């Protein structure tokens, strides 16, 4: 464990970071998906694939 203090609310969002890396989507998009869909892996993987395929 690190002795470096982390400000409240500044903790890394590991689910969003993993989702962004796995599906090659921006971290902001991954955070939005996790916030809306929860942390069920199948649900957020599907949402990430749909977001990736959606034209901007």
Order of alpha helices (4+ residues) and beta strands (2+ residues): alpha-alpha-alpha
